[in-house]
Each structure stands twice: as C-alpha cells, then as structure tokens.
Amino acid sequence: MGTISYLTTTEFGPGSLAKLADGLTGLGIRRPLLVSDRGLAATPLVERVRALCPAGTPLFLDVPTNPTEEAALAALEVYRGEGCDGLVALGGGSPIDLAKAVGLLATHPAPLARYAAIDGGMAHITAAVAPLIAIPTTAGTGAEVGRASLMTLADGRKVGIISQHLIPRLALCDPELTLGLPAWLTAATGLDALSHCIETFLSPRDNPPAEAIALDGAGRIWRNLERAFADGSDLAARTELMMGALEGGLTFQKGLGAVHALSHALGSLKEPSLHHGTLNAILMPPVIRFNAGHVGDKLERIKAALGLPAHADLAAELEALNRRLNIPAGIRTLGVTEAMLPGIVEKALADHSNATNPRAATREDYMALLREVMV
C-alpha cells in the first residue's frame, strides 16, 4: 500500500519497517529511546530495529504486560539520563502505551494521575509531548494510531490518559513483523482488535466516518483471523488482520463500552496478571447480549459486515469463534476469585469507557456480567 494520513501518518504494508530511519529524520529525532519488552528482546527483532536507529540508541525493555506508572518513571529516567529527544516503541499495546506515557512525562510535570481522562486530565496535555514512532508487532491494540495510553497508576487504578497529542507521530505497520506470532497470541490480539471495531461502532456517539471504518475493520478481522491462527506464515491474512487492527484504532474517537470498562478494571489486578485481548474476547458475548435492544439496527449492520445471516445470534457466533480459537471459557480459569469482584465493579464504574456504553450499566449489572463469565 502507501502512505495514509488520518489522525496521523501511517506507512502500511510489507517492508514498511525500512522507513524508520527516514521517519526519525523527518521528525527531527536524533536520539530516540527504543521501548520494547523482554520477550521481543529474545528475538532478533529488537536489534534489527535498533540498527535502523542512530548509533548507540538506548533501550528500555522492562515493560509489564499491563504498563505501570512505576515502569514509566523508570523509562523516563533512562530517557533523561541518555539525553533523548523522542521515542520508538516496538511491540504490542504495552510498549506503545508506556512510550506514550514517557513522552508525556518528558515534557509535562508528574504525576500521571494529573492526566487521567476520568479526572479531567485531557485539559492538561499539550502539544509539547515528545514525538513517538510506533511499530506494532501484533495485530490487536490499534495503539499505534490511538490517542490513549492505558496505565496502572501508583494508587492501583488503571486509567486512560487520552489526548490527540498522544497519538504517535508516525506508525510503521509492517505485517511481516507478525509472521510466526504464536497462535494463542494471534487469537487474543485479533479478538482485541475485533472488540475495538464492535464496541466503537455500538458507541452512542455520532461519528459516521468512524463507524464506516469500524465495520470494514470488523469484516477484515472476521474473515482472516482463523486463517492466521491456523497458519502463522499466511502473509495475506496477516496483512488483513493488521489493517483491521489499525482501523479499530482509528475508531477510538467514538469511545468504547462495558467490555473495556470491565477489562481495564480486571487488567489493573497485580495478581493474576491478565491479558487484555483475552479478557475482551471473553466479555464481548455477554456485553452484546446486555446491550441488545439499545443499539437500533447496529447489530444487524455488524452481522452484514461479517457476512453472517440476518437471523444469526451475534453473541453466540462470537462464543463459537472463541471456542474455535481456544480462548479460555471464563475468568475464573484465569485466577479471578469471587472476592475480587466488588473491587472490579467499582473500577469499571469509574472507567472512562463506561460513559460510552450504549446502555447505562449499574453496579448490579456489572456484577451480573462478571458472574456470567466466572467459569
């Protein structure tokens, strides 16, 4: 493909990684901090990317699965100590979200809680955020074009730090980087991307262009996820998945809903450490059933985009897809206990995604949704 300019600039297609050096030059970044994780560092990819950066580019690899304020401050110390003037994030949503937080703190006063969207923090974020280039290695989060950084604060809350100024200045979306991704991670990240497309489409905010993008993304993911799951070397399927994930990220402007309010709350747990995409996959069917009757004809439009018959039960189809992709049946099997549920409900009610669910959810509603997936 070529260059796409929508919210930010995206270089999309096999071989796009080669444009990193030009991207750094174009943004005036002379000494970036390369943010990735230990898993990717065990592969040749981190050093491959580092070789495209200026000589001596420093690394930060200690990124938790659910990024924390503590990790952001540790990365910030490296950023400042090394005299960096920008960032490159390589990986899934965790390194990209952490890099966004570092870019914010590099130019804005701490603490991160000051910038939480739920507390009105968007008003405090200016265009001074350090420039970031995002290189996704999964087809899932859409963080490479998203305006949010999901962070667990020092006080234990998992919050969205949201601003147009946090959108990476350049996204390099190279589907070749996802070849050979483990099947379970292909499934979990692909369903994460599908949840973005579905939830943003169902959001009550009025944004027809974003809705059109969401439907297109959902269809691409639905048609290609099982292909990529079965054959990690299928570049055509990987390319379609990456575009679907990108489109999911481009629709975040509409807001998400109860799936993400709950998965953010669950993701704030220190133990067990839960994978965001897996949680979204488990939560999507019951939340769709909960919202049915409050979304007009949108469920029918989603089914049409997926190529499902009009009489199909979308929630049941998603449950069947979860089974085919070996997604865990529920959150109890992941280590969540009954004693944790009240605290999770309170965090979900306070989450920024709660406000854009098409049906207002009460404390009792969230408890019922959680109990439905406590298997």
FENNOR-V895034 format. One record per run of one state. SS is the DSSP state (a for helix, b for strand, c for the rest). FROM is the first residue (numbers start at 1). LEN is the number of residues. If there is no record, write none. Layout:
ss,from,len
SS,FROM,LEN
SS,FROM,LEN
This chain:
ss,from,len
c,1,2
b,3,3
c,6,3
b,9,4
c,13,3
a,16,12
c,28,4
b,32,4
c,36,2
a,38,4
c,42,3
a,45,7
c,52,6
b,58,3
c,61,7
b,68,1
a,69,13
c,82,4
b,86,6
c,92,1
a,93,13
c,106,6
a,112,4
b,116,1
a,117,3
c,120,1
a,121,4
c,125,7
b,132,5
c,137,11
b,148,5
c,153,5
b,158,5
c,163,1
a,164,3
c,167,3
b,170,4
c,174,1
a,175,4
c,179,4
a,183,20
c,203,5
a,208,23
c,231,4
a,235,16
c,251,1
a,252,3
c,255,3
a,258,10
c,268,8
a,276,16
c,292,6
a,298,9
c,307,7
a,314,11
c,325,7
a,332,3
c,335,3
a,338,13
c,351,1
a,352,5
c,357,6
a,363,10
c,373,3
